[in-house]
Structure formats: structure tokens, C-alpha cells
């Protein structure tokens, strides 16, 4: 083959390659123009589980040993602050109080007699001091039994309801034995754990909606406490929130889902 023929063959191949590259580039550009754009993620409400808690709760225990004379409440029965919830049998401390009052009166008479004798130089200062100590001891005994009698009527610390009865009427109990579980009336609280990454957005007073499983209803609530420490294992932080107003259909122990908007 001559040099002239070789150049013609090589030039034809190069032209075909260039033409093929141009067609491929045009096809790719057309396909890219026709491909749909990637969807833009929209902000959605984040949801977490919540537990409904009472405004306050406590366990009343017996302050003194004795027998329960009467229970004045039942399970779930509401009560007012200061009302008597449990009456203890106080016959024994009342009898002891009567004895102490008699001892105090005798000690006082003895002390006054020693004072008169001291004025007549028939009693020493030591005898007068011992008589005065006997009076002080008798007064202390009276105060002790008066306090025990005051503990025989166990009163409500605030408005609320009875959540559990540990005892019944006429039972004998020891000091410190649980008697009643009480829950306080008022705006219900909620405990929940949210992702720690929300800290930059979530603030005190943040309002959100909570849907309770048992009622199927949605209620407004707001954050009023934020824990000062993040759980390093779950990377969550504990919150305490409260309902915006009272709802008679809600009870402590219910649970549901809280929805927060605008969280990052």
C-alpha cells in the first residue's frame, strides 16, 4: 500500500471516531435534560413516646404503731387538703397523756413546796433544782403524748385522689408501714426522651401536641423542664412537660405520642 492510500484510510477512521463521540455526547446531554430532578426533603413533625404522670404523688405511712380505727377514703375517691384520711385507735396514748398530766401536776406541787421550804431555809438549792427538773420532765412527757395523739388522725397534704390502699380498717400496723398511695390533683405532667440533637432548637416553654392512646384525642402541652445531662448511650435528653389545662378524661399512667415541629 502506498503512503497516500495509508493516509486516506487513517483519516477516514479518525473522522468516524470523532463523529461517534459527537453523537454520544449529544445523546448523554439529551438524557440528562429529560431526567427528573431529585425530590427536595420537606420538614416533617418528629414524634416520641410520652408517659402521663400526676402533678404530685406520695405514700402515706403510719407515724405511730397502733390499730386503724377507720379508713375515710376508698380507691380513686377524691379528697381535699387537710381532710382526715385515716383514724388510728388512740385509747392508749390518751391514757398515757392523762397519767402524764397527773405526774406534771404532782411535780409542780412538789416544786412549789420546795420553793416555800427554801424560803424558810428548810430545803437546799439542790432539792429545789431536782424538783424543777422533775417538772420539766413531766412537761416533756405531756408534749410527747400530745404529739402522738395528733398523729392518730392522718390528714391529706393536698387535694388529690387515692391510688392504692395498703391497709384496711381494724388492721394493726407498725410505725412506718405504708397506708395509702396518693396522687395530687392539678395539671398532669409528662415524661419523655427526645434526641439530643434537638437541644439547639428546643427551649423552655416549647409548645407541642400529644395524642393519648387511651382517649385517641390530641392535647396541647409545653416543656417546662429540660435535664441538664444527655444520656451518652441513647443520645437522648429527658424532658418534663405539662398540659396547658386540666382534662377530666386523662389519668396518670396513660401514654401517647408527642409531635414536635421544626426540630433539626
Buried (B, 14 or more C-beta within 10 A) or exposed (E): EEEEEEEEEEEEEEEEEEEEEEEEEEEEEEEEEEEEEEEEEEEEEBBBEBEBBBBBEBEBBBBBEBBBBEBBBEEEEEBEEEEBBBBBBBEBBBEBBEEBBEBBEEBBEBBEBBBEBBEEEEBEEEBBEEBBEBBEBBBEBBEBBBEBBEBBBBBBBBBBBBBEBBBEEEBEBEEEEBBBBBBBBBBBBBBBBBBBBBEEEBEEEBEBBBBBEEBEEEBEBEBBEBEEEBEEEEEBBBBBBBBEEEBEEBBBEBBBBBBBEEBE
